[in-house]
Amino acid sequence: MKFYLAEGNIGKGTTREQVDNVIKLLTSKGWDVEYGVERNKADDVSEFGREEEIQDEFSKDFMKVLDILGL
């Protein structure tokens, strides 16, 4: 799946640099993430019908990354 993150996804007062750091860590974990405010979307046939499951896994890694970065 393709995921998009921007300052609003992390919290008030978040900077672009912090978002870029979150994206960098998530991509190092294998996630397809880029800066933006678009809707997350399945981009491979194998993901269709599994979007919720994939988003749940992404959310877990997202929260771990925020914890690592202290955000």
Contacts in CASP RR format, 6 or more apart in sequence:
PFRMAT RR
TARGET T0000
AUTHOR 0000-0000-0000
METHOD contacts of the structure
MODEL  1
MKFYLAEGNIGKGTTREQVDNVIKLLTSKGWDVEYGVERNKADDVSEFGR
EEEIQDEFSKDFMKVLDILGL
1 32 0 8 1.000
1 40 0 8 1.000
1 41 0 8 1.000
1 42 0 8 1.000
1 43 0 8 1.000
1 44 0 8 1.000
1 47 0 8 1.000
1 51 0 8 1.000
1 54 0 8 1.000
1 55 0 8 1.000
1 58 0 8 1.000
2 32 0 8 1.000
2 33 0 8 1.000
2 34 0 8 1.000
2 40 0 8 1.000
2 41 0 8 1.000
2 42 0 8 1.000
2 43 0 8 1.000
3 26 0 8 1.000
3 31 0 8 1.000
3 32 0 8 1.000
3 33 0 8 1.000
3 34 0 8 1.000
3 40 0 8 1.000
3 58 0 8 1.000
4 33 0 8 1.000
4 34 0 8 1.000
4 35 0 8 1.000
4 36 0 8 1.000
4 37 0 8 1.000
4 38 0 8 1.000
4 39 0 8 1.000
4 40 0 8 1.000
5 19 0 8 1.000
5 22 0 8 1.000
5 23 0 8 1.000
5 26 0 8 1.000
5 33 0 8 1.000
5 34 0 8 1.000
5 35 0 8 1.000
5 36 0 8 1.000
6 19 0 8 1.000
6 35 0 8 1.000
6 36 0 8 1.000
6 37 0 8 1.000
7 13 0 8 1.000
7 14 0 8 1.000
7 15 0 8 1.000
7 16 0 8 1.000
7 18 0 8 1.000
7 19 0 8 1.000
8 14 0 8 1.000
9 19 0 8 1.000
10 18 0 8 1.000
10 19 0 8 1.000
10 22 0 8 1.000
10 66 0 8 1.000
10 71 0 8 1.000
11 71 0 8 1.000
14 71 0 8 1.000
16 35 0 8 1.000
18 69 0 8 1.000
18 71 0 8 1.000
19 35 0 8 1.000
20 35 0 8 1.000
21 69 0 8 1.000
22 62 0 8 1.000
22 65 0 8 1.000
22 66 0 8 1.000
22 69 0 8 1.000
22 71 0 8 1.000
23 33 0 8 1.000
23 34 0 8 1.000
23 35 0 8 1.000
25 65 0 8 1.000
25 68 0 8 1.000
25 69 0 8 1.000
26 33 0 8 1.000
26 58 0 8 1.000
26 61 0 8 1.000
26 62 0 8 1.000
26 65 0 8 1.000
27 33 0 8 1.000
29 61 0 8 1.000
29 65 0 8 1.000
31 58 0 8 1.000
31 61 0 8 1.000
32 43 0 8 1.000
40 55 0 8 1.000
40 58 0 8 1.000
42 48 0 8 1.000
42 49 0 8 1.000
42 50 0 8 1.000
42 51 0 8 1.000
42 54 0 8 1.000
47 54 0 8 1.000
END
